[in-house]
Amino acid sequence: MNNKIQAPVEPFRIKSIEPIPQLDAATREEKIRAAHFNLFKLDAEHVFIDLLTDSGTNAMSARQWAAIMEGDESYAGARSFRRFEKTVEDIFRMPYILPAHQGRVAENILFSTILKPGQFVPNNTHFDTTRANTLHKGGVPLDFPVDASSPAAETFFRGNMDIPALESFVKDKGAENIPVIILTVTNNSVGGLPVSMKNIRETAELCRRFEIPLFFDSARFAENSYFIKKYEQGFESHSVKQIAQEMFELGDGVMMSAKKDGLANIGGFIATKDLELARRMRELLILVEGYATYGGLAGRDLEALATGFEEVLAEDYLEYRISQVAYLGSLLEAAGLPIVKPTGGHAVFIDAGEFLPHIPTEQFPGQALAVALYRECGVRSVEIGSLMFGEGGDEESVDNFVPAPRELVRLAMPRRVYTNTHYEYIAAHAANIAKKKESLKGLKILSQPKLLRHFICDLEEISQQ
Ligand SMILES: Cc1ncc(COP(=O)(O)O)c(C=O)c1O
């Protein structure tokens, strides 16, 4: 390994372990072919280091496991819900809190309640389920990411909303056609990059001026708050919790996939300051998820989450977490792979378009690299490029191919799960791929569904470039 790069020290020790068997190269080859080159279709037991997602893959602490034993499984008004509600209210500053089993349900409930067909939903950048849920209700999801290459972009906060573009859009379409504006913190789809408090304030001010509710998609709120503390002037002496509270006070509602910064394996919620909206959403929640005080979760899940929300705000944890992401980024760069810089809060993104210029966009260079990483060392990553966000590209619609803005591969890092040695192992194998990258092949889609195609489509390798 490269001795010049300092590995961050873990602020915990390991109490319980789970063995992870390694397949040989021939068996990996057999498995990736059987999965039709779609890494979502691999069985987890055939993966050595699973960086598919940081969602629901966290390791829980001894305190969380202890809290699980305190779970009150009463159908209505459980003590565990009251603890969850108190903790969420304290951090997220919203009085009406509805639990849900994961983030996309919160999205579905919000859009089912407030969105009329043909209306617009602006976001700094939609995550794929937010986009799909908006489309599913007949809405039009639109992204307003700040242009990170422009000199006006604040250096570190490249997850920001493009305020001038958003403002002219609102004026053009009319506030009455925009039922909500969403800020995703951190901005997952542009690299897990943070949104500054200045940008949050400006977005909130715009929302107030046009009387449009501001909602947060807060899956990674603690990571975003830590970046503000570290990189935004004036926040050095604030606690991460104070920053989170200040951020949420500026909004009208929050949706959260708590499978990320809830430090648990399942859970989510939707919260609002608006009693009438809460009433309408609660009716739907009871219809599709469960009673209003458990929302598809067990009492023990609510306990694990309440403890997780307390632990995720610990600054030694966040320092290690953000440094470990930067550490993997530095190791991959040293191995010869171009990465998106600066690194964000939960993942390293490799620029596969730049790394594999011999593979045309319509042959999914990101997917080709993700397949190569699995073949080389059993690592599972995910393409965030034209397979996930593009359109067309199969045999029937080859001429309608619409590419995504970039061809990235995301190595998402589960919280408190893998050690620095695992990441050093990946970087050593990535260096081998860099040496033989011209031999990597593009892919074509054999079959795909209408929405969220990357989860279930089948692909095949193209032998001739
Ligand atoms: C920013 C963001 N919003 C929403 C979601 C959806 O959450 P869930 O997977 O819990 O449904 C995710 C999941 O990764 C996400 O990253």
The ligand as an ORCA input file, in Angstrom:
! r2SCAN-3c Opt
* xyz 0 1
  C     -31.089     10.509     -1.234
  C     -31.969      9.292     -1.146
  N     -33.306      9.440     -1.078
  C     -34.128      8.394     -1.002
  C     -33.654      7.099     -1.000
  C     -34.641      5.948     -0.957
  O     -34.632      5.339      0.268
  P     -35.015      3.797      0.507
  O     -34.004      2.964     -0.211
  O     -34.963      3.648      1.993
  O     -36.392      3.579     -0.019
  C     -32.269      6.891     -1.066
  C     -31.752      5.515     -1.078
  O     -30.616      5.235     -1.349
  C     -31.409      8.023     -1.157
  O     -30.085      7.887     -1.248
*
